[in-house]
Amino acid sequence: MSSYPLTFMALPEDDLSTSSALVIDANPTSRSVLVSQLRDFGMGTVVQTARLVDARRQLEYRRFDVVLCELHFAGDTMTGQDLLDDLRRNQLLPFATVFLMVTGEATYAKVAEAAESALDGYLLKPHKANQLGERLRQARIRKASLQEIFSAIEAEDFEHAADLCLHRFETKGLFWLYAARVGAELMLRVGKFAQAQKLYQAVVAAKTLPWAKLGVARSLLDEGQTAKAVSTLENLISEDPNYADAYDVMGRAQFEQGKFSEALSTYQMASTLTPASITRLQNLGLMSYYCGDRKAAEQALDRATRMGLDSKMFDSQTLVLLAFSRFESGDRKGLQRCHDDFVRLIERNPDNTRQQRLSAIVDALQLLEQGQFAQALESVRSQCQRVKDPDFDFESASNLLALLAQLANRAIQLDEVEAVVTTLGLRFAGTRALSELLAGAVGTHPPYAELVRAAHQQILKLAETAMSLSMGGDPQAAVVNLIRHGTETLSGKLIETAYLVLHRYADKIGNSAELNALVHDLRVRYSTQITRAALGEPKRQAGGLTLRTGSKSSKPATAA
């Protein structure tokens, strides 16, 4: 072993003196061997842990250059592969980090699975030091080869990074397949859905891989071709029933179609395949809640909270719906725990306005539970006064509606509450999926659910009337009509329809520039481009190789 480090250190790029590594292995002997070998290679800092939960915490809050991880952990439902997948999906593992799986399992299926998850290498036990060294060298060569692409991503120059990836793919340069995957993800991110689809299809043609087929489905879904996306996903799942990411995307497609019961079954399957996945548990819990199965929702949401409260993968909306479930079941102590958990989250991140907004919902529930009705009404009134604010989003509407339903169920009167429900319905229930999601939020008080659905029908009629004007040869009247009603209702559906008509018939509209300025202002101020239903905070693309960037604030477009 003493002669190998000299070979390994021969090239300047192999100087590891300033690098750091994390070793994850429950076996103390195996862990000690790996740590010793890394130190012999000259690794500057080596951290070790025996548990995946501790490893996840380390990787969420600290950056490592190299990670060596065992695949299986006795008594743990999570595997090293699950950890890698969760970190990748939630943008918590930089591209520059080398992730090697070290295990005694040598089946082809596991090797293939690892390769398709953007793993950098797979080392079988027992191994010699030079075998580990060679895997590290190969991984570092790939990282160095793709460094220009990674640097562009870190700088959030996604267009340039995508061009570099496309060139690497077309010229079949080093690591062209990996570059194609990254490039397609970048194209989805910047809205080039058709180009991403072509790139994924080219990969399928060159080398059939599940992630490429899934990429085709994702690009179809983002482009609005939901039926084609579902067909592609059905074929993929029939070929590989254990491909959890495919269920993620299928659930997202069914959710956007408003097929909530089907989406629930799909999310259940994804969670069953990966029981230690925090994000999938959250999806299952949220979907169960909106489908009206409060008992199942509470179980999944509670487990997700216990597993993930301290994780960056945790979404605070999970805690809000858990609080609603506990309030409805009369679990005062459980509701108090939700309140206390929010206090911890806010103490940790006091400038997070979203967490403060969500915490206010739980505070109001607790006031109701304690019989402090005057204070609860004051809190609810304050939120009702904001329903037309530009930053009052779909999530806020859903939570406020659920809170209003709880007031109604306790026969607590609030002036013009039905008008508020209708206002929220008009603004946010632009599609059937969005309408049913809001109706599910107020499902405990059916009259409010009917008000939401009635508002949805009203928006559809206004849109149909405008489209009739456009088809009848008067697109200008259609746009003016849509702008007027869109301004009154703040309906994303009407504002976006005005945008589409205006751009399609711009040459037939005399004052198109003036109208375009009005529509642009509405779209930007009220973020009406976001017309899809979404569960929780949009952190990741289901089934995607997520793109972690530098210090700038950035998020993927949607999430399942």
C-alpha positions in Angstrom: 0.0 0.0 0.0 3.0 2.3 0.6 4.0 2.4 -3.1 0.6 3.2 -4.5 0.1 6.7 -3.0 3.2 7.8 -5.0 1.6 6.6 -8.2 -1.7 8.2 -7.2 -0.1 11.5 -6.3 2.0 11.6 -9.5 -0.2 14.2 -11.3 -0.7 17.7 -9.9 -4.5 17.4 -10.1 -4.3 14.4 -7.7 -3.0 16.6 -4.9 -5.7 16.0 -2.2 -4.0 17.9 0.6 -6.7 20.6 0.6 -9.6 18.2 -0.1 -12.1 16.7 2.3 -13.8 13.3 2.4 -16.7 11.7 4.2 -16.7 8.0 4.9 -20.1 6.4 5.7 -20.0 2.8 6.8 -21.6 1.0 9.8 -18.8 -1.6 10.0 -16.0 0.0 12.2 -13.3 -2.2 10.6 -14.3 -1.4 7.0 -14.7 2.3 7.9 -11.2 2.4 9.5 -9.7 0.8 6.4 -11.3 3.4 4.1 -10.2 6.3 6.4 -6.7 5.0 6.5 -6.4 4.5 2.7 -7.7 8.1 2.1 -5.2 9.5 4.5 -2.4 7.5 2.8 -3.5 9.2 -0.5 -2.9 12.5 1.1 -6.6 13.5 1.8 -6.5 16.7 3.9 -9.6 16.1 6.0 -11.4 12.8 6.6 -14.7 12.7 8.5 -16.4 9.4 9.3 -19.9 8.3 10.4 -21.6 5.0 11.0 -25.2 6.1 10.3 -26.9 7.4 7.2 -29.0 9.9 9.1 -25.8 11.5 10.5 -24.3 11.4 7.0 -27.3 13.2 5.5 -27.0 16.0 8.1 -23.3 16.3 7.4 -23.9 16.5 3.6 -26.7 19.0 3.9 -24.7 21.5 5.9 -21.1 20.9 4.7 -19.4 20.4 1.4 -17.1 17.4 0.8 -14.9 16.7 -2.2 -15.2 12.9 -1.9 -17.9 10.7 -0.3 -17.4 6.9 0.2 -20.6 5.2 1.2 -21.6 1.7 2.0 -24.8 0.5 0.1 -26.5 -1.5 2.9 -26.9 -0.6 6.5 -28.3 -3.4 8.8 -31.6 -2.4 10.5 -32.0 0.7 8.3 -34.7 1.0 5.6 -32.6 3.6 3.9 -29.7 2.5 1.7 -26.6 4.4 0.5 -28.4 4.6 -2.9 -31.5 6.2 -1.3 -29.3 8.8 0.4 -27.6 9.7 -2.9 -30.9 9.9 -4.7 -32.5 12.2 -2.1 -29.5 14.5 -2.0 -29.4 14.7 -5.8 -33.1 15.4 -6.1 -33.0 18.1 -3.5 -30.0 19.9 -4.9 -27.9 19.1 -1.8 -24.9 17.5 -3.5 -22.7 19.6 -5.8 -21.7 18.2 -9.1 -18.0 18.6 -8.1 -18.4 16.1 -5.2 -17.1 12.6 -6.1 -19.6 10.0 -4.7 -18.4 6.4 -4.6 -20.5 3.4 -3.4 -18.5 0.8 -1.6 -20.2 -2.5 -1.0 -20.0 -6.3 -1.2 -23.0 -6.6 -3.5 -21.9 -7.3 -7.1 -25.2 -7.7 -9.0 -25.5 -6.1 -12.4 -28.8 -4.5 -11.5 -27.3 -2.6 -8.6 -24.3 -1.5 -10.7 -26.7 -0.3 -13.5 -28.9 1.5 -10.9 -25.9 3.3 -9.5 -24.6 4.4 -12.9 -27.9 5.8 -13.8 -28.1 7.9 -10.6 -25.1 9.9 -11.6 -22.9 7.9 -9.2 -19.2 8.4 -9.8 -18.1 4.9 -9.2 -18.8 1.5 -7.6 -16.2 -0.3 -5.5 -16.7 -3.9 -4.5 -15.4 -5.2 -1.1 -12.9 -6.5 -0.3 -10.8 -4.0 -2.3 -7.2 -3.0 -2.4 -5.9 0.5 -1.9 -4.9 0.8 -5.6 -8.5 -0.1 -6.7 -9.9 2.7 -4.6 -7.2 5.1 -5.8 -8.0 4.2 -9.4 -11.8 4.8 -8.9 -11.0 8.2 -7.4 -8.7 9.1 -10.2 -11.3 8.2 -12.8 -13.9 10.2 -11.1 -11.7 13.2 -10.7 -10.7 13.0 -14.4 -14.4 13.1 -15.3 -15.0 16.1 -12.9 -12.0 17.9 -14.4 -13.2 17.2 -18.0 -16.6 18.6 -17.2 -15.3 21.5 -15.1 -16.2 24.2 -17.6 -19.8 23.0 -17.6 -19.9 22.8 -13.8 -18.4 26.3 -13.5 -21.1 27.7 -15.8 -23.8 26.1 -13.7 -22.3 27.5 -10.5 -22.4 30.9 -12.1 -26.0 30.2 -13.2 -25.1 30.8 -16.8 -27.4 28.0 -17.8 -27.6 28.8 -21.5 -23.9 28.6 -21.9 -23.7 25.4 -19.8 -26.4 23.8 -22.0 -24.5 24.7 -25.2 -21.3 23.2 -23.8 -23.2 20.0 -22.9 -24.9 19.8 -26.4 -21.5 20.2 -28.1 -20.0 17.5 -25.9 -22.9 15.2 -26.8 -22.9 15.9 -30.6 -19.1 15.4 -30.9 -19.2 12.3 -28.6 -16.5 13.8 -26.5 -15.4 12.5 -23.1 -18.3 11.6 -20.9 -20.8 12.6 -23.6 -23.6 10.6 -22.0 -23.3 12.3 -18.7 -23.1 15.7 -20.4 -26.3 14.9 -22.4 -28.1 14.3 -19.1 -26.9 17.5 -17.6 -27.6 19.4 -20.8 -31.2 18.1 -21.0 -31.8 19.2 -17.4 -30.5 22.6 -18.1 -32.8 22.9 -21.1 -35.8 22.0 -19.0 -34.7 24.6 -16.5 -34.6 27.4 -19.0 -37.9 26.4 -20.6 -36.5 24.7 -23.8 -38.8 21.7 -23.5 -38.7 20.6 -27.1 -34.9 20.8 -27.3 -34.7 18.8 -24.1 -37.0 16.2 -25.4 -34.9 15.8 -28.6 -31.7 15.4 -26.5 -33.3 12.8 -24.3 -34.7 10.9 -27.3 -31.2 11.0 -28.9 -29.8 9.4 -25.7 -32.5 6.7 -25.9 -31.6 6.0 -29.5 -27.9 5.9 -28.7 -28.2 3.9 -25.5 -31.5 2.9 -24.0 -31.5 4.1 -20.4 -34.4 4.5 -18.0 -33.4 8.1 -17.0 -33.5 9.2 -20.6 -36.9 7.7 -21.2 -38.0 9.5 -18.0 -36.5 12.7 -19.3 -38.7 12.4 -22.5 -41.8 12.1 -20.2 -40.8 15.1 -18.1 -40.2 17.3 -21.1 -43.6 16.3 -22.6 -45.2 17.1 -19.3 -43.5 20.5 -19.1 -44.6 21.2 -22.6 -48.2 20.5 -21.7 -48.5 17.2 -23.6 -49.8 15.4 -20.6 -51.4 12.4 -22.4 -48.2 11.6 -24.3 -46.2 11.9 -21.1 -48.5 9.5 -19.2 -48.2 7.0 -22.1 -44.4 7.2 -22.0 -44.5 6.7 -18.2 -46.8 3.8 -18.4 -44.4 2.0 -20.8 -41.5 2.9 -18.6 -43.1 1.6 -15.4 -44.2 -1.6 -17.2 -40.6 -2.2 -18.2 -39.2 -1.4 -14.7 -41.9 -1.5 -12.0 -39.3 -0.6 -9.3 -38.1 2.7 -10.9 -39.3 5.1 -8.1 -38.6 8.3 -10.1 -41.0 7.2 -12.8 -43.8 7.0 -10.1 -42.8 10.6 -9.0 -43.4 12.0 -12.5 -46.5 9.9 -13.1 -47.9 11.2 -9.8 -47.1 14.7 -10.9 -48.9 14.2 -14.2 -52.0 12.7 -12.6 -52.0 15.5 -10.0 -51.9 18.2 -12.7 -54.8 16.5 -14.5 -56.8 16.6 -11.3 -56.8 12.8 -11.0 -56.1 13.0 -7.3 -57.1 9.4 -6.3 -54.8 8.0 -9.0 -52.0 10.3 -8.0 -52.4 9.2 -4.4 -52.0 5.5 -5.4 -48.9 6.4 -7.4 -47.3 8.4 -4.6 -48.1 5.5 -2.3 -46.1 3.2 -4.6 -43.2 5.6 -4.7 -43.1 5.8 -1.0 -43.4 2.0 -0.6 -40.4 1.5 -2.9 -38.3 4.0 -0.9 -39.7 4.2 2.7 -36.9 6.3 4.0 -37.4 9.1 1.4 -38.6 12.3 3.2 -39.8 14.0 0.1 -41.9 11.1 -1.0 -43.4 10.7 2.4 -44.4 14.4 2.3 -45.9 14.0 -1.2 -47.9 11.0 0.1 -49.1 12.9 3.2 -50.1 16.0 1.4 -51.9 14.1 -1.3 -53.7 12.0 1.3 -54.8 15.2 3.1 -56.3 16.8 0.0 -58.0 13.6 -1.0 -59.8 13.7 2.4 -58.1 10.7 4.0 -57.0 12.6 7.1 -56.0 9.5 9.1 -53.5 8.3 6.5 -52.4 11.9 5.9 -51.6 12.3 9.6 -49.6 9.1 9.7 -47.5 10.0 6.7 -47.1 13.7 7.7 -46.1 12.7 11.2 -43.5 10.3 10.0 -42.1 12.8 7.6 -41.8 15.3 10.3 -40.1 13.0 12.7 -37.7 11.8 10.1 -37.0 15.1 8.4 -37.6 18.2 10.6 -33.9 19.0 10.8 -33.3 18.2 7.2 -33.2 20.7 4.3 -35.4 18.3 2.5 -38.2 19.1 4.9 -41.1 21.3 3.6 -42.9 23.4 6.3 -46.2 22.9 4.6 -46.0 19.3 5.9 -46.2 20.7 9.4 -49.2 23.0 8.6 -51.3 20.1 7.3 -50.2 17.9 10.2 -51.4 20.7 12.5 -54.8 20.8 10.7 -55.1 17.0 11.0 -54.3 17.1 14.7 -56.7 20.0 15.2 -59.5 18.0 13.5 -58.8 14.9 15.6 -58.7 17.0 18.9 -55.0 16.1 19.5 -54.1 19.2 21.6 -50.6 17.9 22.6 -49.9 17.0 18.9 -51.0 20.5 17.8 -48.7 22.0 20.5 -45.8 20.0 19.1 -46.5 21.4 15.6 -46.4 24.9 17.2 -43.1 24.2 19.0 -41.6 22.7 15.8 -42.3 26.0 14.0 -40.7 28.0 16.8 -37.5 25.9 16.3 -37.6 26.3 12.5 -38.0 30.1 12.8 -35.3 30.4 15.4 -33.0 28.6 13.0 -34.0 30.8 10.0 -35.7 34.0 11.3 -35.7 35.8 8.0 -37.7 33.1 6.2 -41.0 34.9 5.4 -42.7 31.7 4.1 -42.1 29.9 7.4 -43.5 32.9 9.3 -46.6 32.9 7.1 -47.1 29.2 7.6 -46.5 29.4 11.3 -49.3 32.1 11.6 -51.8 29.4 10.4 -50.7 27.0 13.1 -50.8 29.8 15.7 -54.4 30.5 14.7 -55.4 26.8 15.0 -53.9 26.7 18.5 -55.8 29.8 19.5 -59.0 28.1 18.3 -58.1 24.9 20.2 -57.5 26.9 23.4 -60.8 28.8 23.0 -59.2 32.2 22.5 -61.7 33.0 19.7 -61.2 36.8 19.7 -57.4 36.5 19.1 -58.0 33.8 16.5 -60.5 36.0 14.6 -58.0 38.9 14.7 -55.4 36.6 13.1 -57.8 35.3 10.4 -59.1 38.8 9.6 -55.5 40.0 9.1 -54.9 37.2 6.6 -58.2 37.9 4.8 -57.2 41.5 4.3 -54.2 40.2 2.2 -56.0 38.0 -0.3 -55.4 40.5 -3.2 -51.8 41.2 -2.3 -49.3 40.4 -5.1 -47.4 38.0 -2.9 -50.4 36.1 -1.6 -49.9 32.9 -3.4 -51.8 29.6 -4.0 -50.3 28.0 -0.9 -51.5 30.9 1.2 -55.0 30.6 -0.4 -55.2 26.9 0.3 -54.2 27.3 4.0 -56.5 30.3 4.6 -59.4 28.4 3.1 -58.7 25.4 5.3 -58.6 27.8 8.3 -62.0 29.4 7.3 -63.5 26.0 7.0 -62.5 25.2 10.6 -64.1 28.5 11.8 -67.3 27.6 10.0 -67.3 24.1 11.6 -67.1 25.7 15.0 -69.9 28.2 14.1 -67.6 31.1 14.6 -68.9 34.1 12.5 -66.6 36.3 10.4 -68.1 39.1 8.3 -68.2 38.4 4.6 -66.3 35.1 4.9 -68.1 33.7 1.8 -67.0 36.7 -0.2 -63.4 35.9 0.8 -63.8 32.3 -0.3 -65.2 33.4 -3.6 -62.4 35.9 -4.1 -59.8 33.2 -3.6 -61.7 30.8 -5.9 -61.8 33.4 -8.7 -58.1 34.2 -8.3 -56.6 30.8 -8.0 -59.1 28.1 -9.2 -58.3 28.6 -12.9 -57.9 24.9 -13.8 -59.9 21.9 -12.7 -56.8 20.6 -10.7 -56.4 23.9 -8.9 -60.1 24.1 -8.2 -60.3 20.6 -6.8 -57.2 21.2 -4.7 -58.8 24.2 -3.1 -62.1 22.4 -2.7 -60.1 19.6 -0.9 -58.6 22.2 1.4 -62.1 23.2 2.6 -63.5 19.7 2.4 -64.5 19.7 6.0 -67.1 22.4 5.2 -68.8 21.4 1.9 -70.6 24.8 1.3 -67.2 26.5 0.9 -66.1 23.7 -1.5 -69.1 24.5 -3.7 -68.3 28.2 -3.6 -64.8 27.4 -4.9 -66.2 25.2 -7.7 -68.7 27.9 -8.6 -65.9 30.4 -8.9 -64.0 28.1 -11.2 -67.0 27.8 -13.5 -67.4 31.6 -13.5 -63.8 32.0 -14.6 -64.2 29.3 -17.3 -67.3 31.2 -18.7 -65.4 34.5 -18.8 -62.6 32.8 -20.7 -65.0 31.1 -23.1 -66.8 34.4 -23.8 -63.5 36.1 -24.6 -62.4 33.3 -26.8 -65.7 33.5 -28.7 -65.0 37.2 -29.4 -61.5 36.2 -30.6 -62.7 33.4 -32.9 -65.5 35.7 -34.2 -62.9 38.1 -35.6 -62.5 40.6 -32.7 -59.4 39.6 -30.8 -58.9 43.2 -29.5 -62.3 43.0 -27.7 -61.3 39.6 -26.4 -58.1 41.0 -24.9 -59.7 44.1 -23.4 -62.4 41.8 -21.9 -59.8 39.5 -20.4 -57.7 42.3 -19.0 -60.8 43.9 -17.4 -62.0 40.7 -15.7 -58.4 39.6 -15.0 -57.8 42.9 -13.2 -61.0 42.5 -11.2 -60.4 38.9 -10.2 -56.6 38.6 -10.4 -57.3 35.3 -12.1 -54.2 33.7 -13.5 -56.3 31.9 -16.0 -57.8 35.1 -17.5 -54.5 37.0 -17.5 -52.6 34.2 -19.2 -55.4 33.8 -21.7 -55.1 37.5 -22.5 -51.4 37.1 -23.0 -51.9 34.1 -25.4 -54.6 35.9 -27.5 -52.5 39.1 -27.7 -49.5 37.3 -29.0 -51.3 35.1 -31.4 -53.3 38.0 -33.0 -50.8 40.9 -32.4 -50.9 42.0 -36.1 -54.7 42.3 -36.0 -54.8 44.4 -32.8 -54.3 48.1 -33.4 -53.1 49.0 -29.8 -51.3 45.8 -29.1 -48.3 47.6 -27.6 -50.5 49.4 -25.0 -52.4 46.2 -24.2 -49.2 44.2 -24.0 -47.8 46.6 -21.4 -51.0 46.1 -19.3 -50.8 42.3 -19.5 -47.1 42.3 -18.8 -47.6 44.3 -15.7 -50.3 41.9 -14.4 -48.3 38.8 -15.2 -45.2 40.1 -13.4 -47.0 41.6 -10.4 -49.1 38.6 -9.7 -46.9 35.8 -11.0 -49.7 34.4 -13.1 -47.3 32.3 -15.3 -47.5 29.7 -12.5 -50.7 28.0 -13.4 -50.0 24.5 -12.2 -51.0 22.9 -9.0 -48.0 22.1 -6.8 -47.7 20.3 -3.5 -45.6 22.3 -1.0 -42.5 24.2 -1.9 -41.1 23.6 -5.5 -37.7 22.3 -4.5 -37.0 19.6 -7.1 -37.9 18.1 -10.5 -39.2 14.6 -9.9 -36.9 12.1 -11.6 -34.3 14.8 -12.5 -30.6 15.2 -12.0 -31.1 18.5 -10.1 -28.7 21.4 -10.7 -27.1 22.8 -7.6 -25.8 26.3 -8.3 -23.7 28.9 -6.5 -24.7 31.5 -4.0 -27.5 33.1 -6.0 -31.0 32.3 -5.2 -32.4 29.8 -7.6 -35.0 27.0 -7.7 -36.2 24.4 -10.1 -39.5 25.2 -11.9 -41.8 22.7 -10.2 -42.0 19.8 -7.9 -44.0 16.8 -7.3 
